[in-house]
Amino acid sequence: MTRFILKRLASLVLLLAAVSFITFTLFQLGPSDPAAASCGQECTPERVAEARVALGMDKPFLVQYLQYLSGFFSARTIGAPGAESICVWPCLGKSFQTNENVTDIIARSLPYTLSIASGALVLWTVVGVGLGLVAAIKKGRLADKAIVAGASVGVSLPIPVTGLFLLIVFVNQFHLLPFTSNAVVVPWGPAGPGSWIVNYLLPWVALAVLFSASYIRVTRTSMIETFSEDFMRTARAKGLAPRTVVFRHGVRAGITPVVTMLGMDIGLLLGGAVLTEQIFSVPGLGFTAVRAAVAGDLPVTMAITMLAAFFVITANVVVDIAYAAIDPRVRLS
């Protein structure tokens, strides 16, 4: 197990390095010029040249990339000669647009995205797995057909449609819930967990409708196959209670595909958060990433891309390790 974890951690570092290099290269080849965008409306060729020096874009590509990577290991100097400033570790650079430390931007935006992601993740997992299990147990009955029909509708609804519908009905029409532009960031804040839940409920539902529909279908299919396995028939033949057969034996074996989906969807969650944060005006990482990409703000875009890649790769490592605990048929070599 230790050897496996060390191998995956090594692959994590290599993948992050590859993601950083590809992202850095794409921005270098892009049509936008951050130096021209950062010098304001009254730009002259001289001011653009000065901005390129201040942003470090006058150096060769490989030098720029290696200087960027050095910030992950130690502090580094940023700025034009005579106007340098120290970027403390971990140094992700400074925004081309606001000259603010990227770490400060990430620290300010990340709690919003984590609030949306954590609540939506719990909601769609509980609802999707729970309803999928009910559908499998009630296979062919009215409850099964109703759940499958609802999942078919849910998987067809894109996040913008669901989000706008929720805003129109619960905010504009009936005024039952607040708009989340001034959302409570953390549940342990001064307003308490109740305000945190109320503020983020609509973004959670907007994300959970689409994802939970897929979890219902996968859970139902997996559990129906598991119920027909020999070990399930043996458990029933022993006279065990139906609840024990389903939850102690069936769920543990049938939940493996759901765990796989969960690891992949944590990465997709950032893409969903981009749309959700735009719709509900939540200033999280997705909202910040869109603005940075449009403005050609390389340091901010790089940092958010690296953070998203880190979460995706880490989630998949955790999923691989979890297989051994969930399904006894799985063994790690």
C-alpha angles and dihedrals in degrees: 000000000000092000091050093051092049091051092051092047089053091050088049091058093047093049092049090051090051092049092049093050094048093047092047091049094049091054091049090053094044123110096238123092111213091192092059091044093051098051096068134237097307097064125165127182089253093054091047089052091050090049091051090054092046091050093046092241094126091076126087117277096251092049091052091049095048091047089052092050091049089066089069090064105034145354117285140193119255131187143045120312109280092021102059124147131194116247106205123223126305087042114187092166132251127289113264089217105044103015087231121142109265091222089061091050091050092046090052096046102037098073090058093052093044090052092053095041098046096048094044091046093054092043098050093041095051094042096040098046093039096051092040090055092048090050091051093049091047094043112171094007129111094265091053093050093047093050093047091048091050091049091051090054094044095051089053094056115091117217095250091056094048093044095049091046091053091048093050095047105036101028110026102028107035101012091222097139134029126250108255101224089109093038124174103249104206133024092229093056126115093275093056133227093295093065090043091056094045093050095049100035096097095049089048092053093044090057097036096055093065098039098041091055090061092046091053092055096044094045092048093050094045094047094048089054091046093051089059094053121113095243090057091052089048091052091051091046090056089063097247118163114267091241091054092048093051102041104029098040110014104042094046092056098036099047096071096094089051091054089052091052091047092056092050095043093056085069093045088049091078090057090050090046090056091061095039094049091048093051096046095034093237110162096223132134094284092051090047094046093055092052092046094049093049091049093046091241098165101183094052094044091047093051095049092045091051091047092050091048091049092054093047095049094043091049091054092050090051090049092053091051092046092057092075092053096044101041118033089201090069118084127181117221 
